[in-house]
Amino acid sequence: MYDLIVLGGGPGGYRAAELAGKFGIKTALIEKDYLGGMCLNRGCIPTKAYYSDVIGKIGNVKNMWDKKEAVVQTLREGIAQLMEMHSVDVIFGTGTIKDTSDVKKIEVETKEGKKVIEGKNIIIAVGSKSMDIKFENNNLQEVIKGDIGVTREDLWKTDEVKSVVVMGAGVIAVEFAVMLKEMGKEVTMLKHSKEVLRKSDKDIKKRLISTLKKRKIKMIDSFEIAKVEKKENSIVVYGSSPKGEKEIECDRLVLASSMVPILEGYGLENSNIEYDKKGIKVDKYMKTNLDGVYAIGDVTGGMMLAHVAEYEAMAAVYAISGKDYTIDYNSVPYCVFSDPEIASVGLTEQQAEEKGLKIKIGKSNFMSNGMALAMGKAEGFVKVIADENNKILGVHIMGPEAATMIGEAALAIYAGMTADQVAKCVHAHPTLSECLKDALFSLVG
């Protein structure tokens, strides 16, 4: 019998198994596909491998594809080595929860057949999937879901695909639109509303729309797809917006819709675990309503980010080990790998105002940053939001290396630091981080 069975080998699942192994907890990890989950194999890592080549203008499509495959394979092998190092039994197959009483039972269907494994605890880490958008002919070969788009080589071939329609205006949609445009493709974004990155700070949204227009990415607001038709050499998207009915011809349609928790296919519906359409319900220790049953990552319907899943894994394994750890979700950063990059942590200006907080705002533009100018990437800004006592509430960055820069801001919010404290910490010159320093000094005076 195992002390812990982890269902799902994505960022949360394999991190939970690794940590449990370090703690001497006898652990089994069940994964139906590849170690690393969607993030490593079809999401975060493949898109960033493409991003580094596309934005850097490096190589051709075949080289990009080969690089992506090499990066993914290297990381898969690294995870497998971690599992072996910490004595985690990895079982490849489809797991189904059969019993959630004192002795938990999961039936695993492998290539060799079915078997039942038993454990004292279960961590459910099965992840999420693209939300279905219903319209006529949504199963055409030319209709691609955002979460599998990076594994479709034909989407990226410039000679075969010249025009792409991206349905959506969230993180996945923006990243796809920018990368495909940089590859010379004609890109049209069909947005559900007038906004992009709905939850972002208003200054980020305003600047991003301006940037996308500058890149000559066409945007159609408040669009609803009715059907898609296959023509001889293209497909036609039919739908409507407030300006009337439209027909848009393209080579590929990418459905970059929101992600939703996976709630079927592993016996959840036949268990006594509490859940609704938003996800499995958990407390701050990631425990469900049943003793010894935990859920982490996207399946809980919370912040659907790989790094959040990793820290939720820590919370769950710590709880199983009798230790205490909970996540401060207020200091969790998120990043958009567009060009320029976008990264945010903490409250937006809108959220602070909705809470009735008296706030101060500091800003600095990368146009006045020596390193950004030297890099030829001076588009964007840093915005800092603080309360009346200068305690940092939120930081929003649009510019070069924003995803790397946001770490300092996340730490400042996590530690409850003031703008004065962070500004007075010496920042090296010449570096992009000076733009954050300048925004902080503009706030404190």
N, C-alpha and C positions, 0 to 999 in steps of 0.2 A: 504494500500500500504506500502511496505517495503522501507526503505532507501537503503538497500543493500541485494542482493541475492547472496549467494556464491554457486557455482556449484562444488561440490566435497568436501569430508570431510577428506582428507589426512592431512599431516603435515602443508601444506600451507593453505588449506581451513579452517580447524578448528581453526588454529591460527588467520586467518583473521577474522573469526566470533567472536572469543573470544575478540580480541582487539576492534573490532567494538562495541561489546556489552559494553565493559568497557567505551567506548567513548559516550555511550548513543545513538548509531545508531541502529535503529530498523532493525534487521537482521534475515534472514531466511537462513538456511544451508540445501542444498539438497545433499543427499548421497544415492547411489544406493545399497550399500553393508553394510559395517561396518564402524563406525567412526574410524579414524586413517589411512585409506587408505592402500595401498600396504606396506608401510614402517612398520606400526604396525602389520598388520595382516598376511603378506606373505613375508616380507623382513627383514628390519633392526633388528627389535626386536626379531622375532623368531630365526633368525640365531645367534644373540648374546646370546640368552638363551641357544641354543645348544652349542655355542662356549665355554661358561663358564663351561659347564659340560664336554665337550669333552677334552678341553685343561687341565682342572682340574682333569680329570680322575674320575669324580663323577658319581655314579649311573649307571643304565642300560638304555636301549632304552625307555622302558615304563616310567621310572621316568623322563627322558629327555622330552618325549612327554607331560607328565602331567605338568611338570614345564613350558614348553612353553605355553601350553593352559592357565595355571593360570596367567602367566605374561601378556599375551595378554588380557585376560578378565579383569584383574585389571586395565590396562591402558585404555581399552575401557570405562569402568565404570567411570574412572577419567575424561575422555574427556566429557562424557555425563553430569557429574556433573558440569563441567566448563560451558557447554552450558546453563544449567539450571540456574547457578549462575549469568550469564550475560544476561539472558532473551533472548537467541537465540532460535528461533523456528527451531527445527530439523525435516526435512521431509524426510522420507526414501522412495526412489523411483527413477525413471529414469527421469532426466530433459532434456528438449529439448528447445533450444532457438527459440522463435517464432517471437519476435519483439525487435529491438535494437534502436528504436526511443526514444523520450524523456521519454516515459513510457515503460520500458523494460518488456517483457512478457516471462515467461518460463512455458511451459506445463510440469506438473509432473505426471507420471504414477505410481500410488501406488497400493498396494494390493486392496484398496477400489475402485479404478478407476482413471480416469484422472481429473485433475483440473489445472487451470491456475493461477499463482501468478504473481503479478506485483511489480516492484521496480524501484527506481530512478537510481541505479547502479548495475552492475553485476561484480563479480570477477570469472573468469573461472580458476578452479584449479583441472582439471580432471586427471592430471598425465601422466604417460607413460606406455608402455607395451614392452615386449620382441620383438625385431625385428625378423620377420619370416625368418627362413633359409629353403629354398626350396630344398627338395630332395624326392625321392620316399619312400612312407610309413612313412612320418613324423608324422602321427597321431596315431601310435601304442601306446598302454597303457604304454609300457616301455620307451617311449620317453617323457622326462619331461622338461618343460621350467624352466629356472633358477628362474624366479620370482614366480613360484608356487611350486618349489621343496621342500621348507621347510614345506609346508602343506601336502606333500605326505608321510604319515607315512611309507609306504612300502619301500621308498628309504633308510630309516635309519635302517631298521631291518637287523642286522648282519647275522641272520640265513638264511634269504631269499635272501638277496642281498650281494654277495661276491665281485663282480667286477663292477666298474662304469667307463664309459667313459665320460669325461667332454669336451664339445666342446666350446672352447674359451680360452682367456688368459688375460681377464680383471679382475676387482675387484671381480665380482660374481664368476667367474671361479676359481680364486685362493682361495677364501674363501671356496667354496665347496670342492675343491680338498684336501685342508689341513684338513678340518673337517672329510671328509670321510676316508682319510688315517689314521687319528688318531683313527678312530673307527675300524681299522683293515681291511678295504676294499682295494682291489687292484684298484689303480686309474691310468688312462691314460688320459693325457690332449692332445687334438687335437687342435693345434694352427694354426691360419690363417697365421702367419708369424713366424719369429724366436724369436720375442720379447714376453715379458710379461709386463703387465701394461704399455702400449705404451707411455703414457704421463708422466711417472715417471722419476725421475733423473736417469742418467745412472748408478751411483753407486748402487742405490736401485735395479735396474733391474738385474745388474750383480750378486749382492749378493743373490737376490731372486731365480734366476735360480739355483745357487749353492745350496741353501737351499732346494729347491724342489727336486733336484737330491739326496741330502743327505737323504731326507725323503723317497727315493725310489719311487717317483712319476714319472712315465714314461711320456715323452713329445715327441710328433711327430710334427715337424715344417711344416708350409705351407701345411696343410692338407685340402682337399676339400671332403666333403661327397657326395657320389653319391646316395646311397640308404641304407636302413636298412631292414633287413629281420628277421622275427620271426622264431626261431627254437623251438624245443620241450621244452627245458629248458633254453634257452638263446636267445639273439639277436646278429646279426652280422652286424657290420658297415662296409660298403664297401666305398672305396674312394682312393685318390691318393695323393702323396707328390712328391717332386723332386726326391726322391729315388725310385719311382715306385708305382704301385698299391698295396693296402693293404687291408686285411680283419682282423677286430678286433672283437673278441667275448667278450661279456659282459652281465651282467644282466640288467643294466639300462644305458640309454644315457641321459645326462643332457645337454640341449642347453643353455649354459650361454652366450647368445649373447648380443649385445649392446641393450640399451633401446631407444625407439623412442616415440615421443609425440603422444598422442591419439588425432586424428583429425577428428574422425567420431563418430557418435552415439549420438550426442547432438545438432545437428542443425547448426554446424559451417559452413558447406558447403552451406547452404541456407541463410546465413547472409552476411552482407557487411564487416565483420571483415577480415582484411588482414592477410594472413598466407601463408606459403609454406610448403614443405615436412619437413623442419627443425623445424617448430613450428609456433605458433602465434607470430606476430611481435609486440613488445612493446617498449616504451621509457624507460628512467631510472626510471620513476615513476611507471612502469608496466602498463601504459595506452596504449590501442590499438589505432587504427586510429579513433575509434568512441568515442565520449564523453560519459563518464559514464560506459565504458566497459574496464575492466582490465583483465589481465591474469598473473598468477604467477606459479612458479614451473616448473616441467618437461615439461609441455605443451608448454612452450616458447622455448624449445630446447636449453636452456643455460646449466649451471652447474646443472646436475641432482642429487642433493643432498637434503636430507630432511631439513637440516639446512639452506640451501639456500632458499628453498621454504618458510620457516618460516619468514626469513628476507625480502623476496620479499612481503610477506603478509603484513608486517609492512609498507613497502614503499607504497603499494597500499592503505591501510586503512588511512595512514597519508595523502596521496594525497586527498582522498575523504573528509577527515576532515579539509582540508586546511592547513595541516602541511607539513613540508619539511623533507624528509629522503630518502637517496639513499644508495645503497650497495656499499662498496668497495670490488669488486670481487678479487682484488689482494691479499687480506688478508684472503680469504676463505680457511680453511683447508679441506683436505679430508683424510680419513682413510681406511685402509684395515685390517680387523680382521683375519689375518692369524696368524701363529705362527713361528717366532715372528711377532708382529704387525708392521704395516707400517703407517706412517703419514707424510704428506707434506703440506707446505704452501708456497706461493710465487713462484719465478722463479726457474726453474731447472738450472743446469750448462749449459745445451745445449741452453736453451732459452736465458740466459744471453749472451752467446757467439753470438747467432744469432742476438741479438740487438746491437752487437758491444761494449758491456760494458767491461770496465776493472774491473776485479773482484778479490776478495781475498776469499780463502776457508779455513775454519777451521774444523777439525774433532776430534772426540773422540770416543773411543771404549768402549762398556759396560763391556768388560773384565777387565777394570781398574776401574770400579765403584763398591764400596763396597756393596751397596744395591742389585745390579744386581747379584753379586756373592753370596750374602747371600740367595737370592731367587732361585738360581740355574738357572737363566735365563740371562746369560751374552752374548748371541749371539746378534750381531748387532752393530750399530754405530749411531752417530749424525753428520750431515754435515751441516755447516752454510755457506751461500754464501752472501758476502757483496760487495758493490762497493768500489772504491778507497778511499772514505771518511769513510769507515766502516759502512755505512748505510746498515742495513740488508735487503737483497733482497729475500732470500729464506732459508727455513730450512727443512731438510729431515731426518726423524728418522726411523730406523728399529731396533726394540728391545722391551723389556718389557714395557707395558703401554705407548706405543708410542702415541696412540690416546688421552690419557690424557695429556701427556707432550706437545703436539703440541699447546695447548691453549696459553701458555706463548709466544711461537713464533709468533702465529697469532696476539696477542695483540701488540707485538713489531713491527711487520710490519705495522699494522693498525695505530699505533702511530708515525710511521716514526723514530723509535729509532735506535741508532747505536749499534754495537756489544759491544763497550766500556761501554755504559750505562747499558745494560742488564747484562753484565758480572760482573759489580761492585755492582749490587744488590745482597745482601747476600742470598745464597741458603742454605737451611737447610741440615744438615748432620746427618745420612747417607740417602740420597734420590737419586732416579733416575735422578732428575732434575739437579744434579751436572754434569751429562754427557753433558747436554746442556751448562752449565757454562764452562766446560773444553773445549768444542769445540769453544766457543766464545773467551776464553783466548788464545787458540792456533792461532786464527785469528788475534787478536790485538797484541799479543806478550807480 
